Amino acid sequence: MKAFLAAVTAMVVITAAAPYALNQIGFSAAENSSGSAVRLD
């Protein structure tokens, strides 16, 4: 039971922290889908 609770806790922490961590390292949809060759008409 302790292992299950530890796994659930780890999942919650990772799920909550992932968007912030990925944004800090520059892995976002906005940065990947735009660049200098984007047409803005």
Backbone torsions as a table, in degrees:
resi	resn	phi	psi	omega
1	MET	NA	-36.3	179.5
2	LYS	-64.1	-38.7	179.9
3	ALA	-65.9	-39.3	178.3
4	PHE	-63.9	-45.4	179.8
5	LEU	-65.3	-37.4	177.0
6	ALA	-65.5	-39.3	179.0
7	ALA	-66.9	-42.7	178.6
8	VAL	-64.5	-41.6	177.6
9	THR	-62.1	-42.9	178.6
10	ALA	-63.2	-40.9	178.1
11	MET	-62.0	-42.3	-179.5
12	VAL	-65.1	-43.9	-179.5
13	VAL	-64.4	-44.9	-179.6
14	ILE	-65.0	-41.6	-179.9
15	THR	-64.6	-37.9	-179.2
16	ALA	-75.2	-34.2	-175.0
17	ALA	-88.8	-19.7	-174.4
18	ALA	-59.0	-48.0	-179.3
19	PRO	-60.0	-39.3	179.6
20	TYR	-68.2	-43.5	-179.0
21	ALA	-66.2	-43.6	-179.3
22	LEU	-67.6	-34.6	177.5
23	ASN	-67.8	-36.1	-179.8
24	GLN	-67.5	-34.1	-179.0
25	ILE	-89.2	2.7	175.4
26	GLY	86.9	19.7	-180.0
27	PHE	-102.7	81.2	179.0
28	SER	-131.0	157.5	-179.4
29	ALA	-64.1	-35.6	-179.3
30	ALA	-65.0	-39.4	-178.9
31	GLU	-77.9	-30.1	-179.2
32	ASN	-80.0	-28.7	-174.7
33	SER	-100.3	2.4	177.4
34	SER	-127.4	153.8	179.8
35	GLY	-162.6	-164.8	-176.8
36	SER	-75.2	-18.5	-177.2
37	ALA	-98.9	21.6	179.8
38	VAL	-85.1	130.4	179.0
39	ARG	-86.6	127.4	177.5
40	LEU	-117.5	86.3	-179.5
41	ASP	-97.8	NA	NA
